[in-house]
Amino acid sequence: MKTNTRGSVTVYASLMFLVVLLLLSMCLEGAYLYLGKGKAQGAYMAALAGARGNYQKELEQ
């Protein structure tokens, strides 16, 4: 009995490429979220320092 396995290597390689591409995109998205969180926290701290500085000048650092 002969089985038809033509193209199975191509299918396997394309599926592995897809998995690698998905993992890479997940890592990049995580890095973007991490950087965005840091920028948002920096903006929050700047706004908080500005609000404290406008309320009482001695509190501004």
Distance bins in CASP14 RR format, pairs under 12 A and 6 or more apart:
PFRMAT RR
TARGET T0000
AUTHOR 0000-0000-0000
RMODE 2
METHOD distances of the structure
MODEL  1
5 11 0 0 0 0 0 1 0 0 0 0 0
5 12 0 0 0 0 0 1 0 0 0 0 0
7 13 0 0 0 0 1 0 0 0 0 0 0
7 14 0 0 0 0 0 1 0 0 0 0 0
8 14 0 0 0 0 0 1 0 0 0 0 0
8 15 0 0 0 0 0 1 0 0 0 0 0
9 15 0 0 0 0 0 1 0 0 0 0 0
9 16 0 0 0 0 0 1 0 0 0 0 0
10 16 0 0 0 0 0 1 0 0 0 0 0
10 17 0 0 0 0 0 1 0 0 0 0 0
11 17 0 0 0 0 0 1 0 0 0 0 0
11 18 0 0 0 0 0 1 0 0 0 0 0
12 18 0 0 0 0 0 1 0 0 0 0 0
12 19 0 0 0 0 0 1 0 0 0 0 0
13 19 0 0 0 0 0 1 0 0 0 0 0
13 20 0 0 0 0 0 1 0 0 0 0 0
14 20 0 0 0 0 0 1 0 0 0 0 0
14 21 0 0 0 0 0 1 0 0 0 0 0
15 21 0 0 0 0 0 1 0 0 0 0 0
15 22 0 0 0 0 0 1 0 0 0 0 0
16 22 0 0 0 0 0 1 0 0 0 0 0
16 23 0 0 0 0 0 1 0 0 0 0 0
17 23 0 0 0 0 0 1 0 0 0 0 0
17 24 0 0 0 0 0 1 0 0 0 0 0
18 24 0 0 0 0 0 1 0 0 0 0 0
18 25 0 0 0 0 0 1 0 0 0 0 0
19 25 0 0 0 0 0 1 0 0 0 0 0
19 26 0 0 0 0 0 1 0 0 0 0 0
20 26 0 0 0 0 0 1 0 0 0 0 0
20 27 0 0 0 0 0 1 0 0 0 0 0
21 27 0 0 0 0 0 1 0 0 0 0 0
21 28 0 0 0 0 0 1 0 0 0 0 0
22 28 0 0 0 0 0 1 0 0 0 0 0
22 29 0 0 0 0 0 1 0 0 0 0 0
23 29 0 0 0 0 0 1 0 0 0 0 0
23 30 0 0 0 0 0 1 0 0 0 0 0
24 30 0 0 0 0 0 1 0 0 0 0 0
24 31 0 0 0 0 0 1 0 0 0 0 0
25 31 0 0 0 0 0 1 0 0 0 0 0
25 32 0 0 0 0 0 1 0 0 0 0 0
26 32 0 0 0 0 0 1 0 0 0 0 0
26 33 0 0 0 0 0 1 0 0 0 0 0
27 33 0 0 0 0 0 1 0 0 0 0 0
27 34 0 0 0 0 0 1 0 0 0 0 0
28 34 0 0 0 0 0 1 0 0 0 0 0
28 35 0 0 0 0 0 1 0 0 0 0 0
29 35 0 0 0 0 0 1 0 0 0 0 0
29 36 0 0 0 0 0 1 0 0 0 0 0
30 36 0 0 0 0 1 0 0 0 0 0 0
30 37 0 0 0 0 1 0 0 0 0 0 0
31 37 0 0 0 0 0 1 0 0 0 0 0
31 38 0 0 0 0 0 1 0 0 0 0 0
32 38 0 0 0 0 0 1 0 0 0 0 0
32 39 0 0 0 0 0 1 0 0 0 0 0
33 39 0 0 0 0 0 1 0 0 0 0 0
33 40 0 0 0 0 0 1 0 0 0 0 0
34 40 0 0 0 0 0 1 0 0 0 0 0
34 41 0 0 0 0 0 1 0 0 0 0 0
35 41 0 0 0 0 0 1 0 0 0 0 0
35 42 0 0 0 0 0 1 0 0 0 0 0
36 42 0 0 0 0 1 0 0 0 0 0 0
36 43 0 0 0 0 1 0 0 0 0 0 0
36 44 0 0 0 0 0 1 0 0 0 0 0
37 43 0 0 0 0 0 1 0 0 0 0 0
37 44 0 0 0 0 0 1 0 0 0 0 0
38 44 0 0 0 0 1 0 0 0 0 0 0
38 45 0 0 0 0 1 0 0 0 0 0 0
38 46 0 0 0 0 0 1 0 0 0 0 0
39 45 0 0 0 0 0 1 0 0 0 0 0
39 46 0 0 0 0 0 1 0 0 0 0 0
40 46 0 0 0 0 0 1 0 0 0 0 0
40 47 0 0 0 0 0 1 0 0 0 0 0
41 47 0 0 0 0 0 1 0 0 0 0 0
41 48 0 0 0 0 0 1 0 0 0 0 0
42 48 0 0 0 0 1 0 0 0 0 0 0
42 49 0 0 0 0 1 0 0 0 0 0 0
43 49 0 0 0 0 0 1 0 0 0 0 0
43 50 0 0 0 0 0 1 0 0 0 0 0
44 50 0 0 0 0 0 1 0 0 0 0 0
44 51 0 0 0 0 0 1 0 0 0 0 0
45 51 0 0 0 0 0 1 0 0 0 0 0
45 52 0 0 0 0 0 1 0 0 0 0 0
45 61 0 0 0 0 0 1 0 0 0 0 0
46 52 0 0 0 0 0 1 0 0 0 0 0
46 53 0 0 0 0 0 1 0 0 0 0 0
47 53 0 0 0 0 0 1 0 0 0 0 0
47 54 0 0 0 0 0 1 0 0 0 0 0
48 54 0 0 0 0 0 1 0 0 0 0 0
48 55 0 0 0 0 0 1 0 0 0 0 0
48 59 0 0 0 0 0 1 0 0 0 0 0
48 60 0 0 0 0 0 1 0 0 0 0 0
48 61 0 0 0 0 0 1 0 0 0 0 0
49 55 0 0 0 0 0 1 0 0 0 0 0
49 59 0 0 0 0 1 0 0 0 0 0 0
49 60 1 0 0 1 0 0 0 0 0 0 0
49 61 1 0 0 1 0 0 0 0 0 0 0
50 56 0 0 0 0 0 1 0 0 0 0 0
50 57 0 0 0 0 0 1 0 0 0 0 0
50 59 0 0 0 0 1 0 0 0 0 0 0
50 60 1 0 0 1 0 0 0 0 0 0 0
50 61 0 0 0 0 0 1 0 0 0 0 0
51 59 0 0 0 0 1 0 0 0 0 0 0
51 60 0 0 0 0 0 1 0 0 0 0 0
52 58 0 0 0 0 1 0 0 0 0 0 0
52 59 1 0 1 0 0 0 0 0 0 0 0
52 60 1 0 0 1 0 0 0 0 0 0 0
52 61 0 0 0 0 1 0 0 0 0 0 0
53 59 1 0 1 0 0 0 0 0 0 0 0
53 60 1 1 0 0 0 0 0 0 0 0 0
53 61 0 0 0 0 1 0 0 0 0 0 0
54 60 0 0 0 0 1 0 0 0 0 0 0
END
